[in-house]
Amino acid sequence: MKKINLLLISILFLNFVNCQKKDNNSKTIINVDKIEQKSVGFSDKYEALPKLNIEEISVSEYKRLCVTKKSLIEIPLNYDTNYYNLETNDKIVQLRREKKVESNGSAVNWYDFLGFYPTLNMYAFSRNSVSESLDFSEFMLINKSNGEIVNIISSGDDRIENPIPSSKKQYLAYFDNQVYTANDSFLGILKFDEKNKLKEYRSLISENFNIYQIAWGENDVLLIKTSSDNGENFKYYKSNVLSQNTNEKSLDDESEQVNVFFGDSTIGLGKEKCFKSITKQDGSSILEKQNKLYKSRFSSFENSNLINAKYQFVKQIFKNKNDYRIILYTLLNDKKKDSIEFYRSTVDKQIPNYTCLSYLDVKNNKIWQLKYFATDNEIILYMNNDVKKDGSIKRDSLYFLDESKEAKMDTYKLFW
């Protein structure tokens, strides 16, 4: 009887301990890579929006107007040997802390903690990865309350510089400078909508300087510090983010309503800007990032989408949902007039990773195209096409063509 009582007491004690453990750890623990994540900062959306107008000012005026205080602060985080453990209202989010390189030179995602935005109630992290011995990084925000994740896309391989929220918490300004090209910078403004979600709002692309610093002034004035000689001399600018060029379209246009990806506009900026960068030693990393962007935008694309009276995108699926091409049709009087292969990235192991990336410049009725075999970074062609008034697509300028690679396309029956 005494043994039975001792056994009963032991069982009750273990149940008590387990209940206490459950109470203290009732929140679900989930790896950050398993959480649905949203991205913002797409070049095609910025393309359809008004651009920032800037006005040169003196350094004294820059300092006088600046009201930005330190918006990103350091706070203690709970972590163990392998993971950061971020506690939100309903879960604990784990982020791998250490870099772990595989035998093939790649590495699974790992994260660096950048700080905390108290005015936004958001953590800031850098997501890092390695592919084929090349480093990539991306800026990420995690909402402390609900654990929602937003990635802000950069225009290069490295993440954007830490964004700066405006004093009234309406906007988030950020910038990045191209690593491989001098005096080539991008500045983006994101706006919080009525649901507190970030959306593309304004942008500035410059080939005249690199950006060294941004700050906010009062009344939604953005201040910009730049240099075109590697920081030896500086110029200063200001911009009212509420002003816009009346000739530009707003995000209320039809292209935003149907949410169609027109391609990355960097493909359509001309031979000097795009083509030279991809023919350098690190060109494969640029192409890989481009292709990842296209895949992310077209993977969930519907089979057909009409964007206006002139263009229609159609997805043609082959063997499975991951094996497809995107076709761009031109329309005339509601009838298909001409077509072009807009995007394809082969998944068939018998084909050496053929990829076609395109950019539709709706304003100028041009279609830019870059085709290559990704296996050995073999460029096939780089060109642009004109869309005529009758809807026909005609080759305009051919910047590069490797006929031997074009013959390779014929071998694998890749012509559209």
N, C-alpha and C positions, 0 to 999 in steps of 0.2 A: 504494500500500500504506500509505503514511504517512497519507493522508487517511482511509483505512478505519479505521486504528487510532485516529485522533483522533475519528472518529464513534463508534466503539465505546466509547471512554472517556467521551465526552459522554453517551451513552445510559446507561451504568452509573452515572454520577454523578447523572443526573436520577432514575433509579430509586432510588438511595440516598436522595436528598432526599425523594422522594415517600414512601418507606417511613418515614423519620423523621417526616414530617408526619402520616402515618396513625397512628403510634405515639403521637404527642403529642396527637392529636385523635380518638382512637378512640371516644370517647363520643358518643352521639347528641345532637345539639342540637335541642331541641324548644321551641316556643312554649308558654307556660303555658296559653293559651286552647285548646290542642289536647289537653290532658291531662284525663282523666276526673276530675271533682271531686265530692266528697261534701259534703253540708250537714248541719248539726246545729243544734238550737235551735228546732225547730218548736213553735209554740204549741199545736197539738192534742195533741202528746205530753206537753208540760208539763201540759196541762189534766187528763190522766188520772193524774198523779202527785201524791204528797203535797206540800203547801205548806210553806214555811219558817215556823216559829214564831219570832217575835222578842221579845226582852225588853229594855226600856230600861235603859241603864247610864250611869254618869257618865263625863265626859271622862277623868278620872284612871284609871278602870278600863279604858277603851278603850286608853289608852296603855300601861298595865301589861300587858294581855293580848296586845298586838300583838307578833308574832314575825316578821312578813313582812319580808323583805329585798328589795332590788331584784332582781326576777326577769327583767326585760326589759333587756338590755344592748345597747350599740352595738358593732358589730364592722365591720371593713373588708369591703367587697364588691367583687367584680370587676365592672366595668361599662364600657361604651363610650358613645358619643354617644347611642345610641337605647335600649339595653337594659341591664338588670341580667343578669348571667350567673351563675346559682347552680349550683354543681357538687355533684351527689349521687353515690352509689356507681356508678350505671350511666348517667347522662345529665347533660347541662347544660341547665338550664331558663332560658329567656329571658323576661323581663318588660319590657314597654315602659315607659320612664321618663318620657317627655314627653307632655303633653296635646296632642292633635291634633283640633281642632274642624272638623267638616265644614260645608259651605255651608248645610245644613238646621238647624244649631244643635246637632247631636248630635256625640258624640265616641266613638271606639273606646276600649276599656278601657286605662287606664294605671295604674301602680302606684307607691305610695310605700312605701319601706322603713321599718318601725316599730322593728325591733330583732330580737334573737335571744334565745330562751329556752334557756339552757344546760342547765337541769334537764330540759327536754323534748326537747332537740336539734331544735328547730324554729325556722324563720324566721317572722317576723310581717310581713304586708304589708296595706296598704289597697288594695282594688281600687276604682277610681274610674271613673265614666262620666257622660255627659251625654245626656239624652234630651229633646227639645223644649225646650232651654235650661234644663232642670232638672238639678241635680246629685244624684248618688247615690253611695254608698260602702258597702263591705262588708269585714268583717274576715276575713283569710285566714291559715291556718297551712300551712307547707310543711315536711314532714319532711326533715331534712338527709340522712338515710341512704337512704331509698327514694324520695323525691320525691313521696310521697302528699300530696294537698291536701285540706284541710277548711275549709269556709266556715262561720262562725258567724253565724246570721241575727239581725238586729236587729228591733225592733218598729217602726222608723220608716225614714226615707229615709237617715239617716246610720248609719255603722257603730257597733258597740258600743265602749265604752271598753276599753282593753287588759285582757285577762283576767289573773287572778292565780292561779297554781297553789298548791295547799296544800303544806305542808311535807313531807308524805310522797308528794307527786306522785300522789295518788289523785283529786283533784278540780280543776276549773278554774272559778273564779267570775268573773262578769262582770255588767255592768249597762249600761243606757242609759235616758236620760230623753227623753220626747217633746218635740220641738222646738215643736210648735204648741199644746201644752196645758200649763198650769202644774201643778206638783206631780203629775206623772204619770210614774211610774218602773217599770222592770222589772228584776228581779235573777234571774239564772239560774245554776244549778250543773250543770256537766257532770261525768260520772264516767268514768274510764278503766276499761274492762272487762278481762277476762282476756286479750284479744287486743290490748290497748293501744289500743282504739278508743273514741272519745268518744261518750257517750250522754246524753240528757237525764236528770236525776236529781231536782232540786228547783227550785222557783221561788217568787218573791214579786212580786205586783203591788200597787202602792200608788197611791192617788189623794190621799194626804195630804202627800207630800213628794217632793222630788227627792233623788237619791243623789249625794253628792259624793266619797265615797271608800269603798273596801272593803279589808279586810286579813284575814289569817288569824291566829288564835291557836293555842294548842296543843290537841291532842285534837279536831281537826276543828271548832273553834269559828270561826264567821265573824263579823267585826266590820263594822259599817255606820255611816257618818257621813252624816247627812241634814240637810236644811233645807227649811222651807216658806215662807221669806221671802227668797228669792234670796241666801242666804248671810249674812244679817245675824246670825242665830242658828242654832245647830246642836244637834241631838239625836243621841244615840249608842245603838246597839243591838248585841246579840249574838244569835247563833243557833247551836244545835248542829245541824249538817246531818244527823246520824244520827237525830235525833228526827223523828217524823212523827205526823200526826193519824190516829188509828186508824180514823176514819170515811172516810178517803180511800182510793181504790183504788191499787194499785201497778201498775207496768208489766208485771206478770205476767198482767194481765187479758187478756180475749179481743181487745180492740181493738188491743193491741200485737202480738199474735200474727199477726193478719191484715194489719197494717200498712196500714190504710185511713185516708185523709185525711178528717177530719170538717169541714174548712174552718177558716178563721182565726177564733179566738174573739173577736177584736176587733170583728168584725161583730155579735156577739151581746151586746155590753156595754151596749146601750141607746142611745136617741136622742141624749142629751147627749154621750156619748163618741164615737160613731162618726159620726153623721150631720152634726153641726156641723163636724167637721174636714174632711169631703169637700166641703162646700158653700163652703169658703173658696177664695181665689184659687189656692192650691197644691193644691187637692183632686184635680186630675187626676194629679199625681205619686203621691199616696197610692193612688189607684185603679189606676194602672199597676203599681205595685209589688205590690199585692194580686193582680192578675191574673197577673203573672209567677209568683208563688208557686203559684197554683192550676194554672197550665199545667205547671210543673215537677213537681208532685205527681201530676197526672192523665195526663200524656203517656204514661207507661209503665204506666198502670193496665190491669189485665186486663179483659176484657169483662164479667165478672161477679164479684162478691165478696160473700159473706154474712158480716156482722160479728157477728150474734147472732140470737136467735130473733125479733127484732122488726124488723130493718132489713136491706136488701140494696141495694148499689150496683151499677148496670149502666151500661156504656158503650155508647152508641148511635152508631155511625160513619155518617157521611153519604157525601160524595164521596171522601174520603181520610182517612188516619190523623190528619191535623191538623184535620179538620173533624168535630167530634163533640159530643155532650152527655153529661153524667152525670145519670142518673136515680136518685133515691132511692125505693125501694119500702118500704112498711110491710108487715109480715107478721102474719098471725093464723092460728094452727094450721097453720103451714108453707105457707100460701097467701097470695099477694099480695092485699092489701086496698086500698091506695091508693098514689098516687105523686105525685112533684113533681119538676120540673126543678131539679136541684141546682147544676149548673154548665154554662155555655155561653159561648163567646167566638167569635163568628162570624168566618170567614175569607173569606167570599164578598164580593167587592168591590162587589157590588150592594146589600149591606146595610151600614148605617152603624155597624159595630163594636158590635153588640149584645152585652152581657155580663150574665150572671147569676151572682152569687156567693152562696153559702149557707154557713151554719154549723149543724151538727147538735149540739145540746146533749143528749147521751144521758141525762145525769143527770136533767134536768128535762123531757125529752121535748118539746123545742121546736126549731123550725127557723126560723132567721133568714134573711132574704133581702134582697139589694140588687140592683136591676136598673137599668141605665143604657146610654145610647149613648155610647161612648167618643170618637167623632169630635169632638163639641163638648161633652163632659162634661155630657150631659143626663141628669139623674137621673129615672128613671121611677117607682120606688117603693122604699120601705124599710119592712119589716114583719116580724112574726114569726107563726108558726103553731103551734098545739098539736097534738100527736099524742095522740088519745084512746085509751082502753083497748081500744076495738074496732078500733084500727088506722087509723081515719079521720083525715085531716088537715084541720083547721079553722082559718080565719084567727082570730088572737087580737087583735093590735093592729096597726093601720095608721098608721105615723108620718108617712108622706109619700106622696102620689100626685099625679102630673101626668097628668090625663086626656088631654091632647093627645098626650103621649108614649106613653100606653097605646094610643091610636088609631093611632099610628105603628107600634106592634108589630103591630097587626091588619093594617095595610097590607102589611107584609113577611111576614105569616103566621108570626109568631114565638111565638104562644101555644102552650103545652104542653097 
